[in-house]
Amino acid sequence: MEILSQMWSFLGLLTVLQNILPSQILSLLHSFYESLQDLFSPYSYFDIPEFNGYCGVHINDLYRHVNLYLNSLNPSAATNCRRFTLSRSKSSNRISFTVAPNHTVQDNFLGHSLSWTHHVETVQDSLDEKRSFTLKLPKRHCHKLLNPYLSHVSSSAEEFERVSRERRLFTNNGHGSFESGWVSVPFRHPSTFGTLALEAQLKRQITEDLMAFASGRDFYHRVGRAWKRGYLLHGPPGSGKSSLIAAMANYLCYDVYDLELTKVTDNSELRALLIQTTNRSIIVIEDIDCSVDLTAERVRKTSNRRRRSHAASAKRGDNYYCNNNNYHKGSLEENNGGRVTLSGLLNFTDGLWSCCGEERIIVFTTNHRDNVDEALVRCGRMDVHINLATCGMHAFKVLVNNYLKLEWHELFDVVDSYIKAGGALTPAQIGEILLRNRGDADVAMKEVVSAMQMQVKNQNHSRKEYDEMTMMMSRSPESILLGGGSPENWESSSPGKAVWRKRKENGEKKANFLVRLRSLTKSESGRRGV
């Protein structure tokens, strides 16, 4: 009782002194007390306020990182903290928690125990609150722990923000020169590499390349390259190009910018749209060979250059200058004709403007690889070329597991034999059959086998017709004109006739050639009276 009496007397004395002494002396005594406490305390304390500066106008980015970092910690591991605040925002797909006001949570780093305390104070005569975090570190290891630990906090916070935030799908609205040329919706495509119908080796190569790119910031800076990567996806319709793009975005947690070139008026607007894209995003231009006529631009410039040369050699005087002025006018109209040019798209993918952001992936898709200008797909612009064709056996099993939840079926061997015989189908074709018959696995598998069987028959029929036409061509007089070579090397020897350049053709182009060959044979036979 005597001790308690003395304590109450001491507290009463402090209260009297607080009312009597000036505020300056009280502040000095308080500072002296904190200095003594810091001198004998084994810990160092660091305050991180919510706003920078005295006026509190600019948000402290480190405070935001600490808040995100504490959200990323497992609540079950923080058993020493008695109270958390749970929340979920519209832009996030998960429930987050924060340390309740004036509570402390423990953390470990490099074998040392650290703690964060969340301070919330009400401003006098105001409804505003003053928030801050206080970091407590062992004083003996303060210089060794502070900078590495704060770097760890920032990197973990950025990774948590990237994974937890809601991804967006953007498209250009035709007003790229204004403040915002993009409009967006939530990106919730369910495609992942687990559900993607790809061969196992190709899937592994793509994921490894994506991870190497996402974690290669220091490498790209060291070698002096812009932190970007280009992918060219080519294959027939329904081969899974769009699904692969969605799987890439979900795998890396990137936003997707779907660029519609037909809405872009000129190269300046294209650059403005590029500047408005964010880091950690995928910029997609689908059907690059159909969006704008890029290849024909180079042909027109070459033909104009030739016409200028002929005009200069054939004419002199006023006529020459007139033609020359017309040429320059035509060139200016081509270069500034209010549309996207090949050079503008090249600068977009690999020029100086392509390095205005970091961690970007540019994806081109096309159904016909040969129709894309080679300047667009060279290394440095399109670094990875992925050919998405028909389904192999592994991709087929993935589709069956996705749609029918089957890991084995007795018709798998039959399907494998048809795939090896050339009866493979695209993922879209197989997916539609499985979706239509998802209630009965046996019926679905039998219909897939029937479709593959029909594919093999069609290929054999086309091959047989091609062989017959080839034999007819070898017996016809036209074979002499053709020089006895392959139809792909057909070059007319007389002026005024079409010239067939050597190129890789699909089945439809071969069928057109055979029809034309049959008509030529009939007309020649009629002239000879056969």
C-alpha positions as CSV (number, residue, x, y, z in Angstrom):
1,M,0.0,0.0,0.0
2,E,2.8,2.3,0.7
3,I,4.3,1.8,-2.8
4,L,1.0,2.5,-4.4
5,S,0.6,5.6,-2.4
6,Q,4.0,6.9,-3.6
7,M,3.1,6.1,-7.2
8,W,-0.2,8.0,-7.0
9,S,1.7,10.9,-5.4
10,F,4.2,10.9,-8.3
11,L,1.5,10.8,-10.9
12,G,-0.3,13.7,-9.2
13,L,3.0,15.7,-9.2
14,L,3.4,15.1,-12.9
15,T,-0.2,16.3,-13.6
16,V,0.5,19.5,-11.6
17,L,3.8,20.1,-13.4
18,Q,2.1,19.5,-16.8
19,N,-0.5,22.2,-16.0
20,I,2.1,24.6,-14.7
21,L,5.2,24.2,-16.9
22,P,5.2,25.9,-20.4
23,S,4.7,23.6,-23.4
24,Q,8.2,24.2,-24.6
25,I,9.7,22.8,-21.5
26,L,7.3,19.8,-21.6
27,S,8.3,19.1,-25.2
28,L,12.0,19.3,-24.2
29,L,11.4,16.9,-21.3
30,H,9.5,14.5,-23.6
31,S,12.4,14.5,-26.1
32,F,14.9,13.9,-23.3
33,Y,12.8,11.0,-22.1
34,E,12.7,9.5,-25.6
35,S,16.4,9.9,-26.1
36,L,17.1,8.1,-22.8
37,Q,14.7,5.3,-24.0
38,D,16.5,5.0,-27.3
39,L,19.8,4.9,-25.6
40,F,19.0,2.0,-23.4
41,S,16.6,0.2,-25.8
42,P,18.1,-2.7,-27.9
43,Y,15.8,-1.8,-30.8
44,S,15.7,0.9,-33.5
45,Y,12.4,2.4,-34.6
46,F,11.5,3.8,-38.1
47,D,8.3,5.6,-38.8
48,I,6.7,5.4,-42.3
49,P,3.9,8.0,-42.6
50,E,1.1,7.7,-45.2
51,F,2.0,11.0,-46.8
52,N,5.3,12.6,-47.6
53,G,6.3,16.1,-46.4
54,Y,4.9,18.4,-43.8
55,C,1.7,19.3,-45.7
56,G,0.9,15.7,-46.5
57,V,0.0,16.1,-50.1
58,H,2.0,13.4,-51.8
59,I,1.3,9.7,-51.0
60,N,4.3,7.8,-49.6
61,D,4.8,4.9,-51.9
62,L,6.7,3.0,-49.2
63,Y,3.7,3.1,-47.0
64,R,1.6,1.6,-49.7
65,H,4.2,-1.2,-50.2
66,V,4.2,-1.9,-46.5
67,N,0.5,-2.2,-46.5
68,L,0.5,-4.6,-49.5
69,Y,3.4,-6.6,-48.0
70,L,1.5,-7.1,-44.7
71,N,-1.5,-8.2,-46.8
72,S,0.6,-10.8,-48.5
73,L,1.6,-12.4,-45.2
74,N,-0.3,-15.4,-44.1
75,P,-2.8,-14.4,-41.3
76,S,-2.5,-17.9,-39.6
77,A,1.3,-17.4,-39.2
78,A,0.8,-14.0,-37.5
79,T,-0.5,-15.5,-34.3
80,N,0.8,-12.7,-32.2
81,C,-1.5,-10.1,-33.8
82,R,-4.9,-10.3,-32.1
83,R,-6.9,-8.2,-34.6
84,F,-7.0,-7.8,-38.4
85,T,-9.2,-5.7,-40.7
86,L,-10.7,-7.7,-43.7
87,S,-11.6,-6.0,-47.0
88,R,-12.2,-6.7,-50.7
89,S,-12.2,-4.0,-53.4
90,K,-13.9,-4.1,-56.8
91,S,-10.5,-4.2,-58.6
92,S,-9.4,-7.3,-56.6
93,N,-10.5,-10.9,-56.8
94,R,-9.4,-11.9,-53.3
95,I,-10.1,-10.9,-49.7
96,S,-7.2,-8.9,-48.1
97,F,-6.5,-8.1,-44.5
98,T,-4.6,-5.3,-42.8
99,V,-3.3,-4.9,-39.3
100,A,-5.9,-3.3,-37.1
101,P,-5.1,0.2,-35.8
102,N,-2.5,0.4,-33.0
103,H,-1.7,-3.4,-33.3
104,T,1.6,-5.1,-34.0
105,V,2.5,-8.0,-36.2
106,Q,5.8,-9.9,-36.2
107,D,7.9,-10.8,-39.1
108,N,11.2,-12.7,-39.7
109,F,14.0,-11.8,-42.1
110,L,17.4,-13.5,-42.3
111,G,16.9,-15.1,-39.0
112,H,16.0,-11.9,-37.1
113,S,12.7,-10.9,-35.5
114,L,11.1,-7.7,-36.7
115,S,7.8,-6.1,-36.0
116,W,5.4,-3.7,-37.7
117,T,3.0,-1.5,-35.7
118,H,0.1,0.2,-37.4
119,H,-0.6,3.7,-35.8
120,V,-3.8,5.6,-36.4
121,E,-4.3,8.9,-34.7
122,T,-7.2,11.3,-35.0
123,V,-6.3,14.9,-35.9
124,Q,-7.5,17.4,-33.4
125,D,-10.5,19.4,-34.4
126,S,-10.8,17.3,-37.6
127,L,-12.3,14.1,-38.9
128,D,-9.1,13.2,-40.7
129,E,-6.8,10.4,-39.4
130,K,-3.0,10.3,-39.4
131,R,-1.7,6.8,-40.3
132,S,1.7,5.4,-40.2
133,F,3.7,2.2,-39.8
134,T,6.5,1.8,-37.3
135,L,9.3,-0.7,-38.0
136,K,11.2,-2.2,-35.1
137,L,14.6,-3.6,-35.8
138,P,17.4,-5.0,-33.6
139,K,19.8,-2.1,-33.1
140,R,22.9,-4.2,-33.4
141,H,21.9,-5.4,-36.9
142,C,20.1,-2.3,-38.1
143,H,22.6,-1.3,-40.8
144,K,22.8,-4.8,-42.1
145,L,19.0,-5.4,-42.2
146,L,17.3,-2.1,-43.1
147,N,18.0,-1.7,-46.8
148,P,17.8,-5.4,-47.8
149,Y,14.6,-5.8,-45.8
150,L,12.9,-2.7,-47.4
151,S,13.9,-4.0,-50.8
152,H,12.3,-7.3,-49.9
153,V,9.2,-5.6,-48.8
154,S,8.9,-3.5,-52.0
155,S,9.5,-6.5,-54.3
156,S,7.0,-8.7,-52.4
157,A,4.4,-5.9,-52.5
158,E,4.7,-5.4,-56.2
159,E,4.4,-9.1,-56.8
160,F,1.4,-9.4,-54.6
161,E,-0.3,-6.4,-56.3
162,R,0.4,-7.9,-59.7
163,V,-1.2,-11.3,-58.8
164,S,-4.1,-10.1,-56.7
165,R,-5.4,-7.2,-58.9
166,E,-8.1,-7.7,-61.5
167,R,-6.7,-7.8,-65.0
168,R,-8.2,-5.7,-67.8
169,L,-8.9,-6.2,-71.5
170,F,-8.4,-3.0,-73.5
171,T,-9.3,-2.0,-77.0
172,N,-8.7,1.2,-78.9
173,N,-11.7,3.5,-79.3
174,G,-10.5,5.4,-82.4
175,H,-9.4,8.4,-80.5
176,G,-5.8,7.6,-79.7
177,S,-4.5,11.1,-80.0
178,F,-6.6,12.2,-77.0
179,E,-5.9,11.7,-73.3
180,S,-7.1,8.1,-73.4
181,G,-7.4,6.1,-76.6
182,W,-8.3,2.9,-74.8
183,V,-11.5,1.5,-73.2
184,S,-11.4,-1.5,-71.0
185,V,-13.5,-4.3,-69.4
186,P,-12.5,-6.9,-66.8
187,F,-10.5,-9.7,-68.3
188,R,-11.8,-13.0,-67.0
189,H,-10.9,-15.4,-69.7
190,P,-10.7,-18.9,-68.1
191,S,-7.9,-20.3,-70.4
192,T,-4.8,-21.5,-68.7
193,F,-1.9,-23.7,-69.7
194,G,-3.5,-26.5,-67.7
195,T,-6.5,-26.5,-70.0
196,L,-4.8,-25.5,-73.2
197,A,-4.7,-28.1,-76.0
198,L,-0.9,-28.1,-76.7
199,E,1.7,-30.7,-76.9
200,A,3.6,-31.1,-73.6
201,Q,7.0,-30.1,-75.0
202,L,5.7,-26.9,-76.7
203,K,3.8,-25.9,-73.6
204,R,6.9,-26.3,-71.4
205,Q,9.0,-24.3,-73.8
206,I,6.5,-21.4,-73.8
207,T,6.1,-21.3,-70.1
208,E,9.9,-21.4,-69.5
209,D,10.3,-18.6,-72.0
210,L,7.6,-16.5,-70.4
211,M,9.1,-16.9,-66.9
212,A,12.6,-16.1,-68.2
213,F,11.2,-12.9,-69.7
214,A,9.2,-11.8,-66.6
215,S,12.2,-12.3,-64.3
216,G,14.8,-10.8,-66.8
217,R,14.7,-7.1,-65.9
218,D,18.4,-7.0,-64.8
219,F,19.5,-9.1,-67.8
220,Y,17.7,-6.8,-70.4
221,H,19.2,-3.7,-68.8
222,R,22.7,-5.3,-68.7
223,V,22.7,-6.2,-72.4
224,G,21.2,-2.9,-73.4
225,R,17.9,-4.2,-74.9
226,A,14.3,-2.9,-74.3
227,W,12.5,-5.2,-71.9
228,K,10.0,-6.6,-74.4
229,R,9.4,-9.7,-76.4
230,G,7.5,-10.6,-79.6
231,Y,5.5,-13.7,-80.3
232,L,4.2,-14.7,-83.8
233,L,1.3,-17.2,-83.6
234,H,0.4,-18.7,-86.9
235,G,-1.9,-21.6,-87.8
236,P,-5.3,-22.4,-89.3
237,P,-8.5,-21.0,-87.9
238,G,-9.5,-22.8,-84.7
239,S,-6.0,-23.9,-83.7
240,G,-6.0,-22.0,-80.4
241,K,-4.2,-18.7,-81.0
242,S,-6.6,-16.5,-79.0
243,S,-6.7,-19.1,-76.2
244,L,-2.9,-19.2,-76.0
245,I,-2.9,-15.4,-75.6
246,A,-5.4,-15.6,-72.8
247,A,-3.4,-18.3,-71.1
248,M,-0.2,-16.2,-71.4
249,A,-2.0,-13.2,-69.8
250,N,-3.4,-15.4,-66.9
251,Y,0.0,-17.0,-66.4
252,L,1.9,-13.7,-66.1
253,C,-1.0,-11.7,-64.6
254,Y,-0.7,-9.1,-67.4
255,D,-3.3,-6.8,-68.9
256,V,-4.2,-7.3,-72.6
257,Y,-4.4,-4.6,-75.2
258,D,-6.2,-5.7,-78.3
259,L,-5.1,-3.2,-81.0
260,E,-7.4,-2.8,-83.9
261,L,-5.3,-1.3,-86.7
262,T,-8.3,-0.4,-88.9
263,K,-9.4,2.1,-86.3
264,V,-5.9,3.8,-86.2
265,T,-5.7,6.7,-88.6
266,D,-2.0,7.3,-88.9
267,N,1.4,6.5,-87.4
268,S,1.1,9.4,-84.9
269,E,-2.0,7.9,-83.4
270,L,-0.3,4.5,-83.3
271,R,2.6,6.0,-81.2
272,A,0.1,7.7,-78.9
273,L,-1.7,4.4,-78.2
274,L,1.7,2.8,-77.5
275,I,2.5,5.5,-74.9
276,Q,-0.8,5.0,-73.2
277,T,-0.3,1.3,-72.5
278,T,1.0,0.2,-69.1
279,N,3.9,-2.0,-68.1
280,R,3.3,-5.7,-67.6
281,S,0.9,-6.0,-70.5
282,I,0.4,-7.9,-73.7
283,I,-0.3,-5.9,-76.9
284,V,-2.1,-8.1,-79.5
285,I,-2.6,-7.4,-83.2
286,E,-4.8,-10.3,-84.5
287,D,-4.8,-11.2,-88.2
288,I,-1.9,-8.9,-89.0
289,D,-2.0,-9.9,-92.7
290,C,-5.6,-8.7,-93.0
291,S,-5.6,-5.7,-90.7
292,V,-3.9,-3.3,-93.1
293,D,-2.2,-3.7,-96.5
294,L,1.4,-3.4,-95.4
295,T,3.1,-5.6,-97.9
296,A,1.6,-3.8,-100.9
297,E,3.1,-0.6,-99.6
298,R,6.6,-1.8,-100.3
299,V,5.6,-2.9,-103.8
300,R,4.1,0.4,-104.7
301,K,7.2,2.3,-103.5
302,T,9.3,0.0,-105.7
303,S,7.1,0.5,-108.7
304,N,7.1,4.3,-108.3
305,R,10.9,4.3,-108.0
306,R,11.1,2.4,-111.3
307,R,8.7,4.8,-113.0
308,R,10.7,7.7,-111.8
309,S,13.9,6.1,-113.3
310,H,12.2,5.5,-116.6
311,A,10.8,9.0,-116.8
312,A,14.2,10.5,-116.0
313,S,15.9,8.6,-118.7
314,A,13.2,9.1,-121.4
315,K,12.4,12.8,-120.9
316,R,14.3,16.0,-120.2
317,G,13.3,19.6,-119.6
318,D,9.9,20.6,-118.5
319,N,8.4,17.2,-119.0
320,Y,11.0,15.7,-116.7
321,Y,10.5,18.2,-114.0
322,C,6.7,17.8,-114.3
323,N,7.0,14.1,-113.9
324,N,9.5,14.5,-111.1
325,N,7.1,16.8,-109.2
326,N,4.2,14.4,-109.7
327,Y,6.4,11.6,-108.3
328,H,7.2,13.6,-105.2
329,K,3.6,14.5,-104.8
330,G,2.6,10.8,-105.0
331,S,5.3,9.8,-102.5
332,L,4.1,12.4,-100.0
333,E,0.5,11.2,-100.5
334,E,1.7,7.6,-99.8
335,N,3.7,8.5,-96.7
336,N,1.2,10.9,-95.3
337,G,-2.0,9.5,-96.6
338,G,-3.7,9.3,-93.2
339,R,-3.1,5.6,-92.6
340,V,-0.7,3.2,-90.7
341,T,2.3,2.4,-92.8
342,L,4.8,-0.5,-92.6
343,S,7.5,1.8,-91.3
344,G,5.2,3.1,-88.6
345,L,4.3,-0.5,-87.4
346,L,8.0,-1.4,-87.5
347,N,8.8,1.6,-85.2
348,F,5.9,0.5,-83.0
349,T,7.4,-3.0,-82.5
350,D,11.2,-2.3,-82.5
351,G,11.9,1.4,-82.9
352,L,12.7,4.1,-80.4
353,W,9.1,4.4,-79.3
354,S,9.0,0.7,-78.3
355,C,11.2,1.3,-75.3
356,C,8.9,3.9,-73.7
357,G,7.6,1.1,-71.3
358,E,8.9,-2.1,-69.8
359,E,7.9,-5.7,-69.5
360,R,5.7,-5.7,-72.5
361,I,4.9,-8.6,-74.9
362,I,3.8,-7.9,-78.5
363,V,1.8,-10.7,-80.2
364,F,0.9,-11.0,-83.8
365,T,-1.5,-13.7,-85.1
366,T,-2.1,-14.8,-88.6
367,N,-3.7,-17.7,-90.4
368,H,-1.2,-17.5,-93.3
369,R,2.4,-17.0,-92.3
370,D,3.6,-16.5,-95.9
371,N,1.4,-13.4,-96.3
372,V,3.2,-11.4,-93.5
373,D,6.0,-9.1,-94.5
374,E,9.4,-10.5,-93.5
375,A,10.4,-7.2,-92.0
376,L,7.7,-7.6,-89.4
377,V,8.6,-11.1,-88.2
378,R,12.4,-11.0,-88.2
379,C,14.3,-11.6,-84.9
380,G,14.2,-8.6,-82.6
381,R,10.6,-8.0,-83.6
382,M,9.0,-11.3,-83.4
383,D,11.4,-13.3,-81.3
384,V,9.4,-16.5,-80.9
385,H,7.4,-18.1,-83.8
386,I,4.8,-20.7,-82.7
387,N,3.1,-22.8,-85.2
388,L,-0.3,-23.9,-83.9
389,A,-1.7,-26.7,-86.2
390,T,-4.0,-29.6,-85.6
391,C,-4.2,-31.6,-82.3
392,G,-1.6,-34.2,-81.5
393,M,-2.4,-37.1,-79.2
394,H,-1.4,-35.3,-76.0
395,A,-3.5,-32.3,-76.9
396,F,-6.4,-34.5,-77.7
397,K,-6.2,-36.2,-74.3
398,V,-6.2,-32.7,-72.6
399,L,-9.4,-31.8,-74.5
400,V,-11.1,-35.1,-73.5
401,N,-10.1,-34.6,-69.9
402,N,-11.5,-31.0,-70.0
403,Y,-14.8,-31.8,-71.6
404,L,-15.5,-35.4,-70.6
405,K,-13.4,-35.8,-67.5
406,L,-11.8,-38.9,-68.9
407,E,-8.2,-39.9,-68.6
408,W,-8.5,-43.0,-70.8
409,H,-10.9,-44.5,-73.3
410,E,-10.8,-47.6,-75.4
411,L,-10.9,-45.5,-78.7
412,F,-7.7,-43.6,-77.8
413,D,-5.6,-46.1,-79.9
414,V,-7.9,-45.6,-82.9
415,V,-7.7,-41.9,-82.6
416,D,-3.9,-42.1,-82.4
417,S,-3.8,-44.2,-85.6
418,Y,-6.0,-41.7,-87.4
419,I,-3.8,-38.8,-86.3
420,K,-0.7,-40.5,-87.6
421,A,-2.6,-41.2,-90.9
422,G,-3.3,-37.5,-91.4
423,G,-6.8,-37.2,-90.0
424,A,-6.0,-34.8,-87.2
425,L,-8.5,-32.0,-86.4
426,T,-8.1,-28.6,-84.9
427,P,-8.8,-28.0,-81.2
428,A,-11.9,-26.0,-82.2
429,Q,-13.3,-28.9,-84.2
430,I,-12.7,-31.5,-81.6
431,G,-13.9,-29.2,-78.8
432,E,-17.2,-28.6,-80.6
433,I,-17.8,-32.4,-81.0
434,L,-17.0,-33.0,-77.3
435,L,-19.2,-30.1,-76.2
436,R,-22.1,-31.2,-78.2
437,N,-21.9,-34.8,-76.8
438,R,-20.6,-34.1,-73.3
439,G,-23.4,-36.1,-71.8
440,D,-22.3,-39.4,-73.4
441,A,-18.6,-40.0,-73.6
442,D,-18.9,-43.0,-75.9
443,V,-21.0,-41.1,-78.5
444,A,-18.5,-38.2,-78.3
445,M,-15.5,-40.4,-79.0
446,K,-17.2,-42.3,-81.8
447,E,-18.1,-39.0,-83.5
448,V,-14.6,-37.8,-83.2
449,V,-13.4,-41.0,-84.8
450,S,-15.9,-40.6,-87.6
451,A,-14.8,-37.0,-88.2
452,M,-11.1,-38.1,-88.4
453,Q,-12.0,-41.0,-90.7
454,M,-13.7,-38.5,-93.1
455,Q,-10.7,-36.3,-92.9
456,V,-8.4,-39.1,-94.0
457,K,-10.7,-40.0,-96.9
458,N,-10.8,-36.5,-98.1
459,Q,-7.1,-36.3,-98.0
460,N,-6.7,-39.6,-99.9
461,H,-9.2,-38.4,-102.5
462,S,-7.4,-35.1,-103.0
463,R,-4.1,-36.9,-103.3
464,K,-5.5,-39.4,-105.9
465,E,-7.0,-36.6,-108.0
466,Y,-3.7,-34.7,-107.9
467,D,-1.8,-37.8,-109.1
468,E,-4.3,-38.3,-111.9
469,M,-4.0,-34.7,-113.1
470,T,-0.2,-35.0,-112.9
471,M,-0.2,-38.0,-115.2
472,M,-2.6,-36.3,-117.6
473,M,-0.3,-33.3,-117.6
474,S,2.7,-35.4,-118.5
475,R,0.8,-36.9,-121.5
476,S,-0.6,-33.6,-122.7
477,P,1.1,-31.1,-125.2
478,E,1.1,-28.5,-122.4
479,S,3.8,-30.4,-120.6
480,I,6.2,-29.3,-123.3
481,L,5.3,-25.6,-122.7
482,L,5.6,-26.1,-119.0
483,G,9.1,-27.5,-119.5
484,G,8.2,-30.8,-117.7
485,G,8.6,-29.2,-114.3
486,S,6.4,-29.0,-111.2
487,P,3.2,-26.8,-111.3
488,E,4.8,-24.7,-108.5
489,N,7.6,-23.8,-110.9
490,W,5.4,-22.9,-113.8
491,E,6.8,-19.9,-115.7
492,S,5.3,-18.8,-119.0
493,S,7.9,-18.5,-121.8
494,S,5.8,-16.2,-124.0
495,P,5.1,-12.6,-123.2
496,G,1.7,-11.6,-122.0
497,K,1.0,-14.8,-120.1
498,A,0.8,-15.2,-116.3
499,V,3.9,-16.2,-114.4
500,W,3.6,-18.7,-111.6
501,R,6.2,-18.2,-109.0
502,K,7.4,-21.0,-106.7
503,R,5.6,-20.9,-103.4
504,K,4.1,-23.2,-100.8
505,E,0.4,-23.6,-101.5
506,N,-2.4,-25.2,-99.5
507,G,-5.0,-27.7,-100.7
508,E,-7.4,-25.0,-102.0
509,K,-4.8,-23.4,-104.3
510,K,-3.8,-26.8,-105.6
511,A,-7.4,-27.6,-106.4
512,N,-7.8,-24.3,-108.3
513,F,-4.6,-25.1,-110.3
514,L,-6.0,-28.6,-111.2
515,V,-9.3,-27.1,-112.4
516,R,-7.5,-24.6,-114.6
517,L,-5.2,-27.3,-115.9
518,R,-8.2,-29.5,-116.9
519,S,-9.8,-26.6,-118.8
520,L,-6.5,-25.9,-120.7
521,T,-6.2,-29.6,-121.6
522,K,-9.8,-29.7,-123.0
523,S,-9.3,-26.5,-125.0
524,E,-6.0,-27.7,-126.5
525,S,-7.7,-31.0,-127.5
526,G,-10.5,-29.1,-129.2
527,R,-8.1,-27.1,-131.2
528,R,-6.3,-30.2,-132.4
529,G,-9.5,-31.9,-133.2
530,V,-9.1,-34.7,-130.7
